[in-house]
Amino acid sequence: MALLTQHSLSGFIASEPQQSVTESGDTRFYVRIRQPHFRREESGDFTMLEPSFHDLVAYRATADRAVARFAKGASFVP
């Protein structure tokens, strides 16, 4: 029996969103995102660690929605 899982990503928009059009005419959305990381200490407190940065690319209708919704500094949870 297969185990169904979902991936999610949360973070902040770290760069100005860029919109372009592919050779086939599809909308392309590109942005650099910053994902914060924390470590839980034995005391129960959390220590902030270095963030990681990732490229996020979307196409077609998802790209159109992303262009309208995201700006540099915005936080997101898909």
HELIX and SHEET records of a PDB file:
HELIX    1   1 ARG A   60  ARG A   69  1                                  10    
SHEET    1   A 4 GLN A  18  VAL A  21  0                                        
SHEET    2   A 4 THR A  27  ARG A  40 -1                                        
SHEET    3   A 4 GLY A  11  ILE A  13 -1                                        
SHEET    4   A 4 SER A  75  PHE A  76 -1                                        
SHEET    1   B 3 GLN A  18  VAL A  21  0                                        
SHEET    2   B 3 THR A  27  ARG A  40 -1                                        
SHEET    3   B 3 PHE A  46  TYR A  59 -1                                        
END                                                                             
